Amino acid sequence: MTGAVRRLLSTDLDGTIVFDRAISPADAAAMRRWREAGNLLVMNTGRSISALRSALEGFDVDYDYAVLYTGAVLTDGRAGVIEARTLPDGLVEEVLDVLGREERITIFATTLAGDLQLHDTLGSSTDLLTLFRRGTTADLAGRAVVGIPLHLGDAAATDRIEAEVARRWGGVIEGARNQDFLDLVPAGASKGAGLSRLVDLLTGPGGVHEGEAIETWTVGDSWNDIPMHVAADHGVAMEGSPAQVLAACERRTPSVAALVEELLAAD
């Protein structure tokens, strides 16, 4: 593609291509056509490696790269880690000690080698996040922890908890809002930062697409998608997204299939 602009579509999962644990045949087919046309497909999600694998299993969806754990980890299309940022040892225990006092909260931990539900006063099912199993901090021994997702029973508590996280651990972790979850990730990590880093690696010296221009498109439905949309050349919100997400995008779409069809038809 020398002299041409390669296109990259970075898509969120839950609420964008995954609904009720399923990917529609239309979306799956559209993503296949996108790649067959020579474009790059990137999964960009707060999910972990194992949770992404579970979400896509059985739907015949392949991808080129993934931005996972809200931007903290980059992988190739076979889930091979390209780069990863992890949390300091002992931080999970600190978060549990402080936020475990909340009346309605579930605290998870995402690692590069599986995910755990560590604390629950909300009555959350581990089905909320695929492949999470109940465990304790002892089960984290030898694992690199990437994120601490929080499921909050009271949406009004999100601002207060996010402020407390910033006060206690500012510069180390920060919160990324995703519907009724607040994902605690390494400071500076975001879907947008992860996407930008991926493009730099692909087009920079020694990259798979060294020297090429890549036009980035993003599609997503929630607040944690806003940095991804801002970082992209073209941000697209799912219809029904919160007002802040719509405001960050240049257009909206009813589905990934509709967006892909529109982009391919313009070729």
Legacy VTK file of the C-alpha trace (Angstrom):
# vtk DataFile Version 3.0
C-alpha trace
ASCII
DATASET POLYDATA
POINTS 267 float
0.000 0.000 0.000
2.915 2.326 -0.700
1.607 5.862 -1.195
-1.879 4.875 -0.067
-3.588 5.525 3.239
-4.347 2.395 5.206
-7.508 2.540 7.303
-7.874 1.206 10.825
-11.152 0.652 12.648
-10.896 0.571 16.436
-14.085 -0.838 17.934
-15.349 -1.112 21.468
-16.955 -4.412 22.460
-19.777 -4.274 25.013
-22.655 -2.158 23.757
-20.986 -1.774 20.362
-20.505 -5.238 18.865
-21.375 -7.426 21.876
-25.002 -7.426 23.014
-26.345 -10.037 25.446
-23.080 -11.966 25.053
-23.526 -12.265 21.297
-22.189 -10.652 18.132
-24.728 -10.313 15.359
-24.074 -12.121 12.064
-24.258 -8.748 10.300
-21.540 -7.186 12.478
-19.327 -10.278 12.239
-19.638 -10.365 8.451
-18.945 -6.642 8.167
-15.768 -6.926 10.216
-14.575 -9.772 7.994
-15.227 -7.687 4.868
-13.358 -4.767 6.434
-10.227 -6.858 6.853
-10.605 -8.567 3.480
-10.517 -5.098 1.901
-7.029 -4.608 3.342
-8.001 -2.555 6.378
-6.924 -3.111 9.985
-9.362 -4.125 12.724
-8.544 -3.327 16.351
-10.508 -4.443 19.404
-10.382 -1.614 21.939
-11.921 -2.521 25.281
-11.656 -2.524 29.037
-11.747 -6.312 28.906
-8.738 -8.492 29.632
-7.010 -10.944 27.301
-9.059 -13.888 28.539
-12.319 -11.908 28.556
-11.773 -10.738 24.976
-11.113 -14.300 23.863
-14.313 -15.456 25.540
-16.387 -12.628 24.033
-15.310 -13.466 20.468
-15.369 -17.250 20.747
-17.812 -18.883 18.365
-18.563 -15.788 16.286
-15.910 -16.147 13.551
-14.381 -12.744 14.276
-10.646 -12.259 13.798
-8.765 -9.037 14.411
-5.327 -7.595 13.751
-4.535 -5.987 17.112
-6.166 -5.285 20.450
-6.008 -2.427 22.945
-7.056 -4.061 26.219
-7.506 -3.250 29.905
-8.588 0.310 28.933
-5.374 0.948 27.034
-2.852 -0.579 29.423
-2.055 -3.586 27.216
-1.481 -3.963 23.474
-1.629 -7.360 21.784
-1.448 -8.799 18.324
-4.241 -10.775 16.696
-3.198 -13.953 18.493
-3.274 -12.335 21.935
0.507 -12.059 22.055
1.440 -9.168 24.325
3.223 -6.315 22.538
3.343 -3.933 25.506
1.848 -4.005 28.985
1.610 -1.607 31.898
0.883 -3.140 35.299
0.045 -1.904 38.786
2.541 -1.754 41.682
2.707 -4.651 44.113
0.454 -4.129 47.120
-1.891 -1.680 45.422
-4.757 -4.155 45.158
-4.596 -4.741 48.898
-4.688 -0.982 49.549
-7.720 -0.525 47.300
-9.501 -3.420 48.962
-8.807 -1.993 52.412
-10.229 1.414 51.515
-13.001 0.718 49.005
-14.011 -2.578 50.557
-15.769 -0.502 53.220
-18.336 0.667 50.663
-21.822 -0.713 51.263
-22.482 -1.589 47.611
-19.450 -2.479 45.533
-17.820 -5.403 43.757
-14.053 -5.322 43.314
-12.350 -7.322 40.594
-8.726 -7.715 39.530
-7.613 -8.216 35.936
-4.247 -9.825 35.260
-2.312 -11.080 32.275
-3.085 -14.625 33.439
-6.765 -14.630 34.348
-9.204 -12.482 36.293
-10.689 -12.593 39.783
-13.621 -11.259 41.767
-12.069 -10.304 45.110
-14.837 -8.587 47.071
-18.602 -8.324 46.745
-21.148 -6.467 48.856
-23.359 -5.845 45.829
-24.357 -9.363 44.938
-22.746 -9.168 41.527
-22.592 -12.305 39.478
-19.250 -13.177 37.956
-21.233 -13.448 34.698
-21.051 -9.638 34.542
-17.488 -9.989 33.338
-16.713 -13.184 31.502
-14.314 -15.660 33.107
-14.011 -13.889 36.450
-13.844 -16.366 39.287
-14.081 -15.678 42.982
-10.753 -15.486 44.744
-8.590 -13.661 47.252
-5.434 -11.588 47.067
-3.499 -14.786 47.762
-4.566 -15.965 44.305
-2.757 -12.985 42.780
0.655 -14.287 43.833
2.942 -14.405 40.824
0.498 -12.537 38.596
0.939 -9.092 37.095
-2.189 -7.076 37.926
-3.217 -4.654 35.182
-6.522 -3.230 36.405
-9.046 -3.128 39.235
-12.590 -2.901 37.830
-15.241 -1.714 40.276
-18.923 -2.517 39.861
-20.902 0.124 41.701
-24.433 -0.327 42.944
-24.999 3.409 43.333
-24.255 5.559 40.313
-24.187 8.640 42.538
-21.214 7.142 44.372
-19.049 7.118 41.251
-17.960 10.755 41.556
-17.089 10.323 45.230
-15.138 7.111 44.693
-13.311 8.530 41.689
-12.309 11.568 43.756
-11.104 9.315 46.584
-9.014 7.289 44.147
-7.437 10.481 42.807
-6.718 11.749 46.324
-5.093 8.552 47.563
-3.450 7.141 44.469
-3.257 10.032 41.998
-0.346 9.601 39.606
-0.436 5.829 40.090
-3.956 4.854 39.008
-6.995 6.627 37.622
-10.592 5.731 36.922
-12.201 5.135 33.532
-16.016 5.087 33.502
-17.802 2.409 31.546
-21.561 2.336 32.140
-21.946 1.096 35.753
-18.271 0.182 36.102
-15.305 2.281 37.138
-12.109 0.666 35.882
-8.981 1.561 37.851
-6.010 1.407 35.484
-2.407 2.656 35.448
-2.280 6.456 35.384
-2.193 7.760 31.818
-3.744 4.620 30.358
-6.814 5.119 28.187
-8.309 3.681 25.063
-7.063 6.733 23.193
-3.504 6.552 24.527
-3.391 2.845 23.712
-4.635 3.410 20.170
-2.121 6.213 19.556
0.718 4.078 20.888
-0.319 1.176 18.676
-0.353 3.346 15.554
3.069 4.759 16.473
4.480 1.240 16.838
2.964 0.099 13.551
4.166 3.069 11.486
7.429 3.877 13.268
10.910 2.507 12.614
10.782 -1.269 12.369
6.992 -1.318 12.473
4.872 -3.639 10.349
3.615 -0.594 8.426
6.713 1.559 8.743
6.351 4.896 6.995
2.714 4.352 6.040
-0.132 6.729 6.795
-2.936 5.159 8.803
-6.371 6.780 8.929
-8.049 5.872 12.204
-11.766 5.360 12.748
-13.276 4.562 16.131
-16.702 3.340 17.194
-17.990 3.033 20.755
-20.830 3.809 23.118
-19.529 4.802 26.567
-17.519 7.380 28.473
-14.303 5.392 28.422
-14.496 5.515 24.610
-14.193 9.318 24.556
-10.352 9.378 24.644
-10.361 6.862 21.777
-12.674 9.057 19.723
-10.627 12.174 20.450
-7.391 10.439 19.432
-8.832 9.190 16.142
-9.112 10.904 12.797
-12.809 10.057 12.802
-14.859 9.235 15.894
-18.234 7.517 15.566
-20.686 7.030 18.437
-23.261 4.308 18.672
-26.795 5.638 18.586
-28.090 5.967 22.119
-24.670 6.819 23.564
-24.457 9.343 26.428
-24.470 12.994 25.386
-20.781 13.445 26.205
-19.869 10.587 23.870
-22.013 11.948 21.067
-20.416 15.374 21.489
-16.917 13.892 21.086
-17.764 12.278 17.731
-18.303 13.561 14.225
-21.141 11.165 13.478
-23.203 8.316 14.898
-24.182 4.878 13.641
-26.836 2.279 14.501
-24.306 -0.553 14.203
-20.764 -1.451 13.262
-22.167 -3.208 10.210
-23.821 0.000 9.016
-20.612 1.986 9.536
-18.437 -0.531 7.705
-20.860 -0.729 4.792
-20.825 3.055 4.510
-17.029 3.253 4.566
-16.504 0.426 2.091
-19.128 1.824 -0.263
-17.196 5.083 -0.399
-14.109 3.323 -1.814
LINES 1 268
267 0 1 2 3 4 5 6 7 8 9 10 11 12 13 14 15 16 17 18 19 20 21 22 23 24 25 26 27 28 29 30 31 32 33 34 35 36 37 38 39 40 41 42 43 44 45 46 47 48 49 50 51 52 53 54 55 56 57 58 59 60 61 62 63 64 65 66 67 68 69 70 71 72 73 74 75 76 77 78 79 80 81 82 83 84 85 86 87 88 89 90 91 92 93 94 95 96 97 98 99 100 101 102 103 104 105 106 107 108 109 110 111 112 113 114 115 116 117 118 119 120 121 122 123 124 125 126 127 128 129 130 131 132 133 134 135 136 137 138 139 140 141 142 143 144 145 146 147 148 149 150 151 152 153 154 155 156 157 158 159 160 161 162 163 164 165 166 167 168 169 170 171 172 173 174 175 176 177 178 179 180 181 182 183 184 185 186 187 188 189 190 191 192 193 194 195 196 197 198 199 200 201 202 203 204 205 206 207 208 209 210 211 212 213 214 215 216 217 218 219 220 221 222 223 224 225 226 227 228 229 230 231 232 233 234 235 236 237 238 239 240 241 242 243 244 245 246 247 248 249 250 251 252 253 254 255 256 257 258 259 260 261 262 263 264 265 266
